[in-house]
Amino acid sequence: MKMEGIITPIVTPFHRDAEESINYEATKHLIDHLIDHGVKGIFILGSNGEFHVLSEEEKVAYAKAVIDIVDHRVPVYVGTGCCSTKETIRLSKKMEALGADALSVITPYFLKPSDEDLYAHYKAVAESVSIPIMLYNIPKATGCPLSPQLVDRLADIENIKGIKDSSGEAERLQAYAQIAKEKDLQLLIGSDSKISYGYGLGAKGAVAGTSNVIVDTLVGLDKALKEGNEEKAKKLQNDIDVLRGVLPLGTVPSVMKRAVELAGIAEVGPARRPVRELSAEDDEKIKEMLHYYF
């Protein structure tokens, strides 16, 4: 499968109830909106999807619902990375059985494994399933970067087909891009500020969190870059910064979720505690930001 275009790492909608339960109706509204506006993939259980605060039972139930809602319109990418290899394999097998098109496997977090540890981890996970696997590098959240030397070795494993880089490091991105050119590996940009830069290096797609809110801007940027319309691409790339400018108002993904709600896209609810809801003052700042786009 081709990992390309704008892939939205969707926020996981929750009800404002005591259990902070998953809102499946809002999930459908969000997914239908994104697919109608041209995204090329739905990515669930990523960092914007709050995978770290969902139980395994919730992850499986949510993935099943999303795969049914998407109904083969675009590929569904499912995050299955856990701290232990055993748990990652167990979850990966469950998601493959449900019909996921590809798996995204984040590096183990809290630990600081060696390259040899990580190679054995990813090899074991890859061998446990037959669907494509995307490596997920986000060292600011995990403290565990994927070295280019390791990625070069991992790219030789048959079903490791892509890498999402959210490091925001130009040098690392260049190294990954070189590996992608030489091997059967697809590079996806995970830092929304680096999409144009990454496409310039040969990337064909982006896992763009901001597309939850400003999907037309992201889909337009992808199109402009692929058509070589530099002027339009430059404007759209800069436009993303208006949304990115308000994200520090709260802990991830509280601002993104509130922006989705205030834009009238879907009632995705708050982030799960300990992340708190935003203030009325913050809401006003988000509304002001949304006026730029809508």
C-alpha positions in Angstrom: 0.0 0.0 0.0 1.1 3.6 -0.6 1.5 5.7 2.5 0.9 9.1 1.0 -1.1 12.3 1.1 -2.6 13.8 4.3 -3.2 11.2 6.9 -5.1 12.6 10.0 -4.1 11.3 13.4 -7.6 11.8 14.8 -8.3 12.9 18.3 -10.3 10.3 20.2 -13.7 11.8 21.1 -14.9 11.5 24.7 -18.2 12.2 26.4 -18.3 14.8 29.2 -19.4 12.1 31.6 -17.9 10.6 34.8 -16.3 7.7 32.9 -14.9 10.0 30.1 -16.3 7.3 27.8 -15.6 7.2 24.1 -18.1 9.1 21.9 -18.7 6.9 18.8 -21.2 9.3 17.2 -18.7 12.1 17.3 -16.0 9.7 15.9 -18.2 9.1 12.8 -18.8 12.9 12.3 -15.1 13.6 12.5 -14.1 10.8 10.1 -16.8 11.5 7.6 -15.8 15.2 7.6 -12.1 14.4 7.0 -12.7 11.9 4.2 -15.2 14.2 2.5 -12.5 16.9 2.5 -9.8 14.7 0.9 -7.6 13.1 3.5 -5.9 9.9 2.3 -5.8 8.0 5.6 -7.2 7.9 9.2 -4.7 7.3 11.9 -6.0 6.2 15.3 -4.4 5.8 18.7 -1.5 8.2 18.2 -0.4 10.9 20.6 -3.3 13.2 19.5 -5.5 10.2 20.0 -4.5 9.8 23.7 -3.5 6.2 23.3 -1.6 6.5 26.6 -4.8 6.9 28.6 -6.9 4.2 26.9 -7.1 0.6 28.1 -6.4 -2.2 25.7 -10.1 -3.1 25.8 -11.0 0.4 24.8 -8.3 0.5 22.0 -9.7 -2.7 20.5 -13.3 -1.6 20.6 -12.4 1.8 19.2 -10.4 0.4 16.4 -13.2 -2.0 15.4 -15.7 0.9 15.3 -13.3 3.1 13.2 -12.6 0.4 10.7 -16.3 -0.1 10.3 -17.0 3.6 9.9 -14.2 4.1 7.4 -15.4 1.1 5.4 -12.4 0.9 3.1 -12.7 4.5 1.9 -9.1 5.2 2.9 -6.5 3.2 4.8 -6.8 2.9 8.6 -3.5 3.2 10.5 -3.6 1.9 14.1 -1.0 2.8 16.8 0.0 -0.4 18.6 3.3 0.6 20.2 3.6 -0.3 23.9 6.6 -0.3 26.3 7.0 -4.1 26.1 7.5 -6.2 23.0 5.0 -8.8 24.3 2.2 -6.2 24.7 3.0 -4.6 21.3 2.7 -8.0 19.6 -0.5 -8.9 21.3 -2.2 -5.6 20.4 -0.7 -5.7 16.8 -2.2 -9.1 16.2 -5.6 -8.0 17.5 -5.6 -4.9 15.2 -4.6 -7.0 12.2 -7.4 -9.4 12.9 -9.9 -6.5 13.0 -8.9 -5.3 9.6 -6.4 -2.5 10.1 -4.5 -1.6 6.9 -1.3 -0.7 8.6 0.2 -0.4 12.1 2.1 2.5 13.6 4.6 1.4 16.2 6.0 4.1 18.5 9.3 3.5 20.2 9.0 2.2 23.8 8.7 5.1 26.1 10.1 5.8 29.6 12.9 3.2 28.8 16.1 4.0 27.0 16.7 0.9 24.9 19.9 0.4 22.8 19.7 0.2 19.1 20.1 -3.6 19.4 17.2 -3.8 21.8 15.1 -1.7 19.4 16.1 -3.8 16.4 15.0 -7.0 18.1 11.8 -5.3 19.3 10.7 -4.1 15.9 11.8 -7.3 14.2 9.7 -9.4 16.6 6.7 -7.1 16.1 7.0 -7.1 12.3 7.3 -10.9 12.2 4.1 -11.3 14.3 1.9 -9.7 11.6 1.7 -9.6 7.8 0.3 -6.0 7.3 2.6 -3.0 6.8 4.3 -1.4 9.7 5.2 2.3 10.1 8.0 3.2 12.5 7.1 6.2 14.6 9.9 8.5 15.8 8.8 11.1 18.4 11.7 11.5 20.8 10.4 14.6 22.6 7.6 12.4 23.9 9.4 9.0 24.3 13.0 10.1 25.0 13.9 7.3 22.6 15.0 8.4 19.1 15.4 6.1 16.1 19.0 6.5 14.8 19.4 6.6 11.0 21.7 3.6 11.3 18.9 1.6 13.0 16.3 2.7 10.5 18.5 1.7 7.6 18.7 -1.9 9.1 14.9 -2.0 9.9 14.1 -1.0 6.4 15.4 -4.4 5.2 12.6 -6.2 7.2 9.9 -7.1 4.7 6.8 -5.5 6.1 8.4 -2.4 7.7 7.2 0.0 5.0 7.3 3.5 6.4 8.6 5.9 9.0 6.7 8.8 10.5 9.2 11.4 11.9 7.9 13.9 14.4 11.3 14.9 15.7 11.3 18.2 13.8 15.1 17.8 13.3 16.2 18.7 9.8 19.3 16.6 9.8 17.5 13.5 11.0 14.8 14.0 8.3 17.5 14.3 5.7 19.0 11.0 6.8 15.6 9.2 6.8 14.8 10.7 3.4 18.1 9.2 2.0 17.2 5.8 3.4 13.7 6.0 1.9 15.2 6.8 -1.5 17.6 3.8 -1.4 15.2 1.2 0.1 11.5 0.2 0.1 10.6 2.7 2.8 8.1 5.5 2.7 8.8 8.7 4.6 5.9 10.5 6.3 6.3 13.9 7.9 4.9 14.1 11.5 5.9 17.7 12.2 3.3 20.0 10.6 5.9 22.8 10.3 8.2 20.6 8.3 5.8 19.4 5.6 7.1 21.5 2.7 10.7 20.8 3.8 10.0 17.1 3.9 8.3 17.0 0.5 11.3 18.7 -0.9 13.4 15.8 0.4 11.1 13.3 -1.3 8.3 12.6 1.2 4.9 11.9 -0.3 2.8 12.3 2.7 2.3 13.7 6.2 0.6 12.6 9.4 -0.7 16.0 10.2 -2.4 16.6 13.6 -3.6 20.1 12.5 -5.7 18.4 9.8 -8.2 17.5 12.5 -9.2 21.2 12.4 -7.9 22.8 9.2 -8.2 19.9 6.8 -8.6 22.1 3.7 -5.3 23.9 4.4 -3.4 20.6 4.8 -5.0 18.9 1.8 -4.4 22.1 -0.2 -0.7 22.1 0.9 -0.2 18.5 -0.2 -1.8 19.3 -3.6 0.2 22.5 -4.1 3.5 20.8 -3.3 2.8 17.9 -5.6 1.9 20.3 -8.4 5.0 22.4 -7.8 2.9 25.5 -7.0 5.6 27.0 -4.7 3.8 30.3 -4.0 0.6 28.6 -2.9 2.4 26.0 -0.9 4.4 28.7 0.9 1.2 30.5 1.9 -0.5 27.3 3.1 2.5 26.2 5.0 2.6 29.6 6.8 -1.2 29.4 7.4 -0.7 26.3 9.6 1.3 28.5 12.0 -1.9 30.4 13.0 -3.4 27.2 14.5 0.0 26.1 15.9 0.3 29.4 17.7 -2.6 28.6 20.1 -1.7 25.0 20.8 0.5 26.0 23.8 -2.6 27.3 25.6 -3.2 23.8 27.0 -1.7 20.3 27.4 -1.9 18.1 24.3 -4.5 17.5 22.9 -6.8 19.8 24.8 -6.5 22.8 22.4 -6.8 20.6 19.3 -10.0 19.0 20.6 -11.5 22.3 21.6 -10.7 23.8 18.2 -12.5 20.8 16.5 -15.6 21.5 18.7 -15.6 25.3 18.3 -15.2 24.9 14.5 -18.4 22.9 14.6 -16.8 19.8 13.1 -17.6 17.3 15.8 -18.4 17.2 19.6 -15.1 15.5 20.4 -15.2 16.5 24.1 -12.3 17.2 26.4 -9.0 15.4 26.8 -8.9 12.7 29.5 -7.7 13.7 33.0 -5.2 14.7 34.2 -5.4 17.1 31.2 -7.9 19.8 32.2 -10.5 21.6 30.1 -9.6 25.1 28.8 -10.9 28.4 30.3 -13.5 30.7 28.7 -10.6 33.1 28.0 -8.8 30.3 26.1 -12.0 29.6 24.2 -12.0 33.2 23.0 -8.4 32.9 21.7 -9.3 29.7 19.9 -12.4 31.3 18.3 -10.2 34.2 17.2 -7.7 31.8 15.6 -10.6 29.9 13.8 -11.8 33.2 12.2 -8.6 33.2 10.2 -9.6 30.0 8.5 -13.4 29.9 8.5 
